[in-house]
């Protein structure tokens, strides 16, 4: 994988939206969406966590919790219009899952409550899926102000994530992930 892989247009649109939204909250582009569950990596990073992050992805955001991070798969075998999004959960035995076929699907997951709690689908399936279907009273005030701005900038529509969809995408693209070996216990 190249370190200088081009930034996909939808990711650039996310970066541009964060750059435009940041001054309204007196925050930098990389930090302004923190309350929405996206601490941006600008530019995307290779080998974000070398023992956990697949070798053929570029990390574009973290949630700020438990080292969970989101990356996009870079593989020349993929059609130009496909850019699978990968969620890596280092605290869950460094598991990486394909969770969206492209950036728009990933963006749509966060319509109501952002992206911080996506990992909860693996821990609490029913409650996790329900959480993404409506606004949450516990979603942060600042995130509530930022999310409508991001929805407009990225044309985000409400498409709740499901484990069934994650399983479908994992079956379709999971074999392409170059997963590093687990570190040896010392």
DAWOMO-V803824 format. One record per helix or strand of 2 or more residues. SS is the DSSP state (~ for helix, > for strand). FROM is the first residue (numbers start at 1). TO is the last residue. If there is no record, write none. Layout:
SS/FROM/TO, SS/FROM/TO
//
This chain:
~/9/25, ~/34/36, >/39/45, >/57/62, >/69/73, >/85/89, >/95/100, ~/103/109, ~/120/123, ~/125/131, ~/141/154, ~/163/176
//
